[in-house]
Amino acid sequence: MTHRIVSLLPAATEVVAAIGAATELVAVSHECDFPSLVQHLPRITTSAVDPHGASREIDDAVRRLSSAGLPVFALDAGELVRLAPTLIITQTLCDVCAVSDGDVRAMDSVLQPAPRILALGGSTLMGVWSDIAAVGDALGRNAAAATLLQQLDARLDAVHGTLKAARAPRRRVAVIEWLDPLYVAGHWTPELVRRAGGVDVLAEAGSHSVQVEAHRVRDAAPHVLLIAPCGFGVDRAAREGAALLASEEWSWAEEIEAWALDGNALTSRPGPRLADAVEVIAALLTPRLFAAPPALYARRLQ
């Protein structure tokens, strides 16, 4: 059976492509940029927030929309009707990260025949893996999804095996997910750090990202700072991370190792590239054991 898939979530688009169903995608969200073979597809969503604004401006805009009960993302209803999807993949994890499951289901009555709506909501690494299996099941590609998961697990096991064999000590890590206001990364990110041989000193796996003050980061005594703002590539993360560390409020951190990460690719998206994130973080924490990560993923700040 051939499907007509609309993916409203970048991670879902990556999963669909990774299990060999990219040709069944008929539209994706405006944020879907990987792999390159999906970049020609129609964009079915838009954002009410300028993604090029300063971190504080983006946060303020999102808060204003949320407090007014307005959506951060808009869905093109007319285009959705025209495309007549058989499967729409959305999410329940975050109302300000992508089109919400409720917004999609509110359109169900205008779509005839009604498509299947698959909502992904994994907040831990195993939850994300379950979502990958669910996408495979919805597309009749269970074997491909199982193979993908086996490959991802093998990569994580390889990192673990290398660290275990070397009896590598665990370094203390703080992952900054947003700079103004300051947030530390939650959900699956603490697990990525643990799988990479570190210990997250500020967040718990499966919990939401939380706003903190700079002194909380200082008091947690991290050995390594990973600056991976949600949705930012490594260039922007490096630029804004360097400015943060140069501020008087962060003078205490001048001797702490710090890296900018491509949060958009590695830590923000609950999909197959979480395995890339583990490999990259492991290489940063224990460089004597792993090859240096690609420059497009990580950049040393200090």
C-alpha positions in Angstrom: 0.0 0.0 0.0 1.3 3.4 -0.9 0.7 6.2 1.6 0.3 10.0 1.2 2.2 11.3 4.2 2.2 14.8 5.7 4.9 15.2 8.3 4.5 18.1 10.7 7.6 17.3 12.6 11.2 17.4 11.4 12.1 14.3 13.5 9.2 12.4 11.9 10.4 13.4 8.4 13.8 12.0 9.3 12.3 8.8 10.5 10.1 8.4 7.4 13.2 8.9 5.2 15.4 6.6 7.3 13.0 3.7 6.9 12.8 4.2 3.1 9.4 5.9 2.7 10.6 9.4 1.7 8.9 9.0 -1.7 5.5 8.8 0.1 5.8 12.2 1.6 3.6 14.8 0.0 4.3 17.7 2.3 6.4 18.6 5.4 6.7 21.3 7.9 8.6 24.5 7.2 11.3 23.3 9.6 12.0 20.0 7.8 15.5 20.3 6.3 17.0 16.8 6.6 17.7 14.7 4.7 18.3 16.8 1.5 15.9 14.7 -0.5 12.9 16.2 1.3 13.9 19.8 0.7 11.9 20.1 -2.5 8.6 19.1 -0.9 5.8 21.5 -0.3 5.8 23.3 3.1 2.4 23.0 4.9 3.2 25.0 8.0 4.4 28.5 8.8 5.6 30.2 12.0 4.2 33.3 13.6 7.6 33.9 15.2 10.7 35.3 13.4 13.3 32.6 13.8 16.1 35.1 13.1 15.3 37.3 16.1 17.4 37.4 19.2 16.8 34.6 21.7 14.9 36.9 24.1 12.8 38.2 21.2 11.9 34.7 20.2 11.0 33.7 23.7 8.9 36.8 24.3 7.0 36.3 21.1 6.2 32.6 21.9 5.1 33.6 25.4 2.8 36.4 24.1 1.2 34.0 21.6 0.8 31.2 24.2 -0.7 33.5 26.8 -3.2 34.8 24.2 -4.2 31.3 23.3 -2.8 31.7 19.8 -0.9 29.1 17.9 2.9 29.5 17.3 2.5 27.6 14.0 -0.1 27.8 11.3 -1.3 24.9 9.2 -2.4 25.5 5.6 -5.8 24.0 5.7 -6.6 24.5 2.0 -3.3 22.8 0.9 -3.9 20.0 3.3 -7.3 19.3 1.8 -5.8 19.5 -1.7 -3.1 17.0 -0.8 -5.6 14.5 0.6 -3.1 12.7 2.9 -3.7 9.3 4.2 -1.4 9.7 7.2 -0.5 12.9 9.2 2.3 12.7 11.6 2.2 15.2 14.5 3.3 15.4 18.1 2.1 15.8 21.7 5.4 16.7 23.3 5.6 20.5 22.9 3.0 23.1 21.8 5.7 25.6 20.9 8.0 23.3 19.0 5.7 22.1 16.2 2.0 22.0 15.2 0.1 20.4 18.1 -1.9 17.2 18.0 -5.0 19.1 19.0 -4.7 21.6 16.1 -4.4 18.7 13.7 -7.4 16.8 15.0 -9.5 20.0 14.9 -9.2 19.8 11.1 -10.3 16.2 11.0 -13.9 17.1 9.8 -12.7 18.9 6.7 -10.6 16.0 5.5 -12.6 13.4 3.6 -11.7 10.6 3.8 -10.3 11.3 7.2 -6.6 10.4 7.3 -4.9 8.5 10.1 -3.3 10.9 12.6 -0.2 9.5 14.3 1.0 11.6 17.3 4.5 11.1 18.5 5.4 12.0 22.1 8.5 10.2 23.3 10.3 12.2 26.0 13.0 9.6 26.7 15.4 7.8 24.4 13.3 4.6 24.6 10.2 6.7 24.0 11.8 8.0 20.8 12.7 4.5 19.8 9.1 3.5 20.3 7.9 6.3 18.1 10.2 5.1 15.4 8.6 1.7 15.7 5.2 3.3 15.6 6.0 5.1 12.3 7.2 1.9 10.8 4.0 0.1 11.9 1.8 2.9 10.5 3.6 2.6 7.1 3.7 -1.2 7.0 7.5 -0.9 7.3 8.0 -2.7 10.6 11.1 -4.6 9.3 12.8 -1.5 8.1 12.1 0.3 11.4 13.4 -2.7 13.4 16.5 -2.7 11.3 17.0 1.0 11.9 16.6 0.6 15.6 19.1 -2.3 15.6 21.6 -0.1 13.8 21.1 2.8 16.2 21.4 0.5 19.3 24.6 -1.0 17.8 26.1 2.5 17.5 25.2 3.3 21.2 26.6 -0.1 22.3 29.8 0.6 20.5 30.3 3.9 22.4 29.5 2.2 25.6 31.9 -0.6 24.9 34.7 1.8 24.2 34.1 3.8 27.3 33.8 0.6 29.5 36.9 -0.9 28.1 38.9 2.2 28.9 37.3 2.7 32.3 36.8 6.3 31.3 35.7 8.5 34.2 32.4 10.3 33.8 32.7 14.1 33.4 30.1 16.5 34.8 28.1 18.1 32.0 25.6 21.0 31.7 23.6 21.2 28.5 22.2 24.7 27.8 19.1 24.5 25.5 18.3 28.2 25.4 20.3 31.3 26.3 17.9 34.1 27.0 16.2 33.2 29.3 18.5 30.4 30.3 17.2 26.8 30.0 18.9 23.5 30.6 17.9 20.6 28.3 15.6 17.9 29.5 13.7 15.1 27.9 16.2 12.7 26.2 19.2 14.9 26.5 20.4 13.7 30.0 20.3 10.2 28.5 22.5 11.3 25.6 25.0 12.7 28.0 25.0 9.4 30.1 25.3 7.2 27.0 28.2 9.4 25.9 30.1 8.9 29.2 29.1 11.9 31.1 26.7 12.8 33.9 24.1 15.6 33.4 24.4 17.8 36.5 21.2 19.8 36.1 18.5 17.8 34.3 16.6 14.5 34.6 15.7 12.2 31.8 12.1 12.5 30.7 11.5 15.8 32.4 10.8 19.1 30.7 13.6 21.5 30.0 13.7 24.0 32.9 14.6 27.7 33.2 17.5 28.3 35.6 19.7 31.2 36.7 23.4 31.2 35.8 24.4 30.7 39.4 22.6 27.3 39.3 24.9 26.2 36.5 27.9 27.5 38.4 26.9 25.7 41.6 26.4 22.4 39.8 30.2 22.5 39.1 30.2 21.2 35.5 33.4 20.1 33.9 32.0 20.8 30.4 29.4 23.2 29.1 27.5 22.1 26.0 25.6 25.0 24.4 23.0 23.6 22.1 20.1 26.1 21.6 16.9 24.5 20.4 16.6 24.9 16.6 20.0 26.7 16.2 22.8 25.4 13.9 26.4 25.3 15.1 27.3 28.8 13.7 24.6 30.6 15.6 25.1 28.5 18.7 28.8 29.4 18.7 28.2 33.1 18.1 25.6 33.4 20.8 27.3 31.0 23.2 30.6 33.0 22.9 28.7 36.2 23.7 27.1 34.5 26.8 30.4 33.3 28.1 32.0 36.7 27.6 29.4 38.4 29.8 30.2 39.4 33.4 27.5 37.1 34.7 29.4 34.1 33.3 32.9 35.2 34.3 33.1 32.3 36.7 33.1 29.9 33.7 36.2 31.2 31.9 38.2 28.1 32.8 35.5 25.6 32.0 35.6 23.7 28.7 32.7 24.8 26.5 31.4 23.7 23.2 28.7 24.9 20.8 26.6 22.1 19.3 24.2 22.0 16.4 21.2 21.7 18.6 18.9 21.7 15.6 20.4 18.5 14.3 21.6 16.7 17.4 19.6 17.4 20.5 16.3 19.1 19.6 14.9 16.4 17.3 13.7 13.1 18.7 14.8 11.0 15.8 17.6 8.8 14.4 20.3 11.5 14.8 20.1 11.2 18.5 22.7 8.4 17.9 24.9 11.0 16.2 24.5 13.2 19.3 25.8 10.4 21.5 28.8 9.9 19.3 29.6 13.6 19.1 29.2 14.2 22.8 31.4 11.1 23.6 34.1 12.5 21.3 34.0 15.9 23.2 34.1 14.3 26.6 36.7 11.7 25.9 38.7 12.8 22.8 41.5 10.2 23.4 39.0 7.4 22.6 37.0 8.8 19.7 37.6 10.6 16.4 36.9 14.3 16.4 33.3 15.2 15.5 32.5 16.9 12.2 32.9 20.7 12.4 29.3 21.2 11.3 28.2 19.5 14.5 30.5 20.9 17.2 32.8 23.9 17.8 35.1 24.6 20.7 34.4 27.9 22.5 37.0 27.8 25.3 
